[in-house]
Amino acid sequence: VPGCCFLRKDTVMDLERAKKQRWSFVVLGVGLLLCLGLIYAWSVFRTPLEAEFGWSKAETSITFSISMMMFCLGGLASGMITGKKGPRCPLVLCALFLLAGFLAASRVSTLYGIYITYGGICGFGVGLGYNSTISAVVKWFPDKRGLISGIMLMGFGFGGMLLGTLGAKLITALGWRKTFVVFAVSFALIALLGALLLRMPESGFSKEMESDTREIAAAIEDVPWREMLRRRNFWLYFLWAVILSAAGLAIINESTPYAASFVGEDLPSAAAFAGIVSIANGVGRVIFGQLFDTKGYRSTMLRVSLLYVLSSGALIVSLKTGNLPILIAAFVVTGLAYGGVTPTNSAFAACFFGSRYYALNFSIVNLNLIAASYLGPLCGGGSYLRTFIAIAVFAVAGAGLTLLIRVPAQPLRGE
């Protein structure tokens, strides 16, 4: 092991053992994020709530926007706690918020009640667990930050699909109120289990692993969040993440109704085709996470932008021709492109601003989702063609921002 030549033999053995055991934390992290992916399962509850209370789609859609905003704020709070106390405390808080939020949601009878319980309390709880899990597991892999981020985030993306299917079956069998109760107890117990098992690596392990990696993180100092906010690189990357996340969300927001226009308004079939975006999104997270490790930030970010350009072109062709295979290809490329953004958030925060303050820095980088979740659905003003053109414009702008980012050759202040 490089850097270990002056360590005692038992210390070297402990390091090798830790390198093998760290993969168990990846499995645990994926399991936790699969469950926390419930934030994307809102659509399965929306229909029965609209049917029972007569709420409109526009009214219930606000719940998802609230949950995404609170998810980001929960991640920010988690970053502050995890950096000082480790992942256990935020995961316990995550369990309490999910338990309280879902139990309260099972009793609601007003629109504002569902905004506060599912959107606010549950969204905040998911953010607490999401950030602490990723922050803890990524610290075990300073040599594979992109890949590990991608694997775990694939679990988070697939969680919405799996829990959406499970939720739909439970709603059919039990009704939406009892389903909320089941979710409350189940996810609280899973988060508590994660709090018992997940831990940070010893500082000596991280230092030894960093000495064995050739990534740019080894050459850059640990940057506190206030200093990070003064860095030009941070704002260039943050804007890149906002516009390219918005590009992906623009398609996700329209994927089911757009697919319905190809299959004769057959909504189950349209939803199945729209699911292609989610599957490709999960796969893209792993591919681009690994690409970040092997090719670096610039190659990764430029390829994400290129895929969005291809996606835009394929979507425009599908619109003009009504060709279903072209639509499927467009959905695959769109999903891969959107999947490239999320692991890059995590890897960029670690590689440019270090590991010491990673938990809080990552949560701040992740705030781009708040802006993106509002910008994405607004793209095109309801016109498919304008939406697809807007995605191409975002992609070109993203490529330009990427070229402006520079890796400092040595620690700098006030870059």
N, C-alpha and C positions, 0 to 999 in steps of 0.2 A: 504494500500500500504506500503510495508516494507520501512523503512527509512523515512517515512513521519510523524511520531508521533509528531514532533515539528514544523510542518508546519501549517500555518493558514488554516482554512477550505476551503476558496476560492481557495487557492493554490492546495490543494488536489483535489478539483473539477476540476480545470484546467488540472491537470495531468490526471485524469480519462477521461476527454473530449478529450485530446490529444491522449491518448491511443486508443480511438475509431476512431478518425479522421485520424490517421496515415495510416489506411488501404486504404484511398482514394489516398494516394501517391503511394501505390503499384499498384493500377489500372492505375494511370497516368504513372508510370514507365514502366509497361508492355506495355501500348499503345505506348509509345515513342520507346521502344526497338523493338517492332514489326516492326515499320517503319524503324528503323536503321538496322534491319536485312537485308536490301537491299544489304549489302555488299556480301551476299551469293547468290544473284540472278544474278551474272555475266553471268552464263552459258546461260541464255535466250537471252542475247545480242550477245554472241559470234558467234552463227550460222549465223544470218543475216549480221554481219560485215564481217565474213569470205567469205560469198557468194558475197557480193558487192565488196569487195576490193581484194579478192583472197589471204587473209592472211592464214597462216597455223595454225593448232591447237596449235602447240608448241609456235608460236609467240603470239597468243591471250591468251594463258594460263599464260604468264608472267604478264598480267594485274592483275590477281587475286593475284599472289605473291606480286606484288607491293602494291596492295590495303591492304593486310594483314599487310605488313610492315608499311605502313603509318597509318593504323588503330592503331597499337601499339604506334607509335610515337605521334599520335593525343591524345591517352589516356594519355601518359606521360605529354604532354603539358596541358591537361585538369586537371590532378592531381595537377600540380603546381598552376593552377589558382583557382580550386575549393577549395583547402585547405585555400586559402587566401580570396577569394571573394564570395564563394558559387557557386551554379550551374547556376545562371542566365547568367553570362558572357560567359562561355564556350558553353552554349546552343544557345545563340545569334550568337556566332562565328560559331557554327555547322550549323545553318541556312544559314549563308552567304556562307560558304564553299560548302554546298550542292547545293545552288542556282547557284553559280558561276561554280562549277564543272560540273553539269548536263547540264547547258546552253552551256558551252564551248564544252562539249562532243557531243552535238547535231550538232555541226558545224565541227567536225573533218573530215579529209580525209587522215590522215596518221597514221601509227601504233604508232609512238611516241606521237602523239596527244592524242590517247586514253590512253596511259600509263600515261601521265601527268594529264589529266582531270579526267577520271573515276578512274584510279588506284591511282594517287597521291592526287588530290584535294578532291575528294569524299571520298576516304579512310581516309584521315586525318580528314575530317568533321565528319564522323561516329565515329571515335575514340574520338573526343571531346565530342560528345553527349553521347556516351556509358558510359564513365568513370564518367562524372558528374551526370548522372542519377542514376547509381548504388551507387555511393558514397553518394548521398543525401538520397536515400531511405533506404539504409542499416543503416544509422545513426539513423533512427527512430526505429530500431529493434535490439538493442544490445542483446536482449533476444532470437532472432530468426534469427540470421545472416545467417545461412546456408539455412534455409527454404526460406527466402525472396530472397536471391541471386538465389536460384534454380528456384523460380517462375518467377522472372524477366528474367533470362537467358533462360528459356523455351520460353518466348516471343521472345527473340532475335533469338533463333534457328528456331522457327516456322515462323518468319518474312521472312526468305529466301524462304520458301516454298510458303507462301501466295503471296509474292511480285513476285516470279518467275512465278506463275500462272497468276497473274494480268498483269505482264509485257508481257508475251507471248500473251495474248488476246489483249492488247493495240498495240503491234507490228503488229499483224495480221490486226487490224483495222486501225491503224494510220501510221505504219512504225516506225522504231527505232528512227529516229531523233525527231519526235513529241512526242514519248514516253519519251525520255529524258527530253523534255521541261515540260511535265506533271509532271514527277517526281521532277524536279527542283522546280517548284512552290509549289506542294503539300507538299513535305517534309520540305521545308523551312518554310512554314506556321505552320506545326505541331511542328517543333522544337521551333519556336517563341512562340507558345501557351504553350509548356512545360516550356519555360523560364519564362513566366508570372505566372505559377501556382506552379511550384516546388520550394520548399524551404527546408532549413535545420531546424532541431528542435532546440529549445533553449537549451543552455548548461545545465540548471537545469533539463530539462526533461531527457536528456541522463544520467546524474548522478543518478537520481532516478531510472531509468529503469535498469541501470547497478547494482544497489544495490539489485535488485530483481532477478538477474540471477546467476546461479551457474556455468556458463561457465568459462573456464580458462582465458578469457579475463579480468575478474575482478581481477586476481592475477598478471597481468603482466603490466609493465609500458608502457607508450606511447613512442615508439621508432622512432626517426627521421630517414630519409632514409639513411643518411651516416652511422649511427650506425647499421641500419638494414643490410646493405651490409657487415658489419663486423661480422655478426652473422652466426655461423655454421648452425643453423637451416634454415636460409634463403636459403643458397646454396644447402643444402640437398633437401629442398622442391622444389626449382627452377629446379634442375636436374630431380626430379621426375615428375614435370609438363611437362618438355620438352619431355621426352621419352614417357610418356603415352599419351600426346596430339599427338605426332608424330605417335604413334600406331593407334590412331583413324583416323587421317588424311590419313594414308597409306591405310586404307580400304575405306574411303570416296572417295579417288582419284581413286580407282579401282572398286568401287561398281557397276557402270553401265555397263562397259565392261565385268566384271566378271559375272554379272547376265545375260548378253546377251548370254553368252555361255550356259546357261541353258534353254533359251527360243527361241532358233533358230534364234539368231540375231534380234529378234523383239525389236527394240530400245524403243518404247513407253512402252512395258511391262517391259523391263529391267529397265527403269527409275522408273517405279512404284514400282518394287521390291527394287530398291536402296533407294527409299523414306522411306522404313521401317527403315533404319538406322537413318534418320533424325527424324522420329516420336519417336523412342525409345530414341534417344539422348535427345529430349525435356522432355520426361517423366523421364529419368534418372537424369536430373538436379534437379527436385523437390524431387525425392526420396533420392538422396544422400545429398542434402541440408538439408533435415530434419534429415537424419542420422547423419550428422555432429553435429547438435544441441543436439541430444539425446545420441549418443554413443561416440562423440569426434573424433578427427582427425585420430587417429591410426586405429580404426575400419573402418572408412570410406575409408581411403587410401588403407588398406589391401584388403578390399572387391572390390575396383576398380581393383586392381592388379589381384585378383582371377578371376574376370569376364573376364579380358583380356586373362588369361590362358584358360578359358573355350571357349572363342571366337576363339582363335587360334586353339584349338582342333577341334571345330565344323567346322571351315573353311577348315581345312585339310581333315576332313572326307568328307565334301561336294565336295571337289576337287577330291578325290579318287573315290567317288561313283556316282557323278553327280546327287545326290538326291536333288530335289527342296525344300521339307519341311525342310531338314537339313540346306540348305542355308538360308532359312527364319529365322530359329532359330538362326543361327550364326549371321545374320544381327541384330536381336533383341538384342542379348547379347552384340554385339559390340557397338551398339548405346547406350545401358544402361551404358556400361563401359566408353565410351567417355563422356557421359553426366555427369558422376561423377566427372570429372576433373574440369570443369569450375566453379561450385559453391564452390568447395573446394579452388580454388584460392582466391576467395573473402573472404570466411569465415576464411581461414588460415591467411590471411593478417591482418584481424581485431583481431582475437583471440591471435595471437602471438606478434603482434606489436602495438596493441592498436587502438583507434578510432581517436585520435587527428590528426595524420598524415596519416590517412587511405587513403585519396584520392590519394596522391602521392605514398604511399607504394604499394597500390593495382595496380596502373598503372605500377610500376616497376616489380611486380610479373607477371603481364600479358604480359611482354615482352617475356616470354617463347614461345609465339605463333610465334614469328619471327623465332626462331631456329626450332621449331616444323614444321612450314609450309614448310621448305626446307628439313628437315630430313625425314618427313613422306613419301613424294612421292619417295624418293631415296631408301627406304627400299626394299630389295630384288632384286634390279637391273632389274626390269621388269619381274621377275619370281614370279608367284602367290605362289608357295610353299615356296620359300625363304622369301617372304613377311610375310606369316603366321607364319613361324618359328621365324622371327625377332620380331614379336609381342609378342610371348611367352617369348623370351629372355628379351625384354623390361619389361614385366610384372614381371618376377622374379627379375630383377634388381630394379624395383620400390618397390617391397615388402621389399627388403634389405635396400633400402634408408629409407623407412618408419620406420623400426625398429631402425635406427640410430638417429632419431629425438627425442629430449628430451624436455619436458616442464619444464622450470625453476621454482623452488618452490618459488622463490622470485625474485625481480628485480635484474638482473645481468648486468654487463657491460663487453663487449669483451668476450661473451660466448665462 
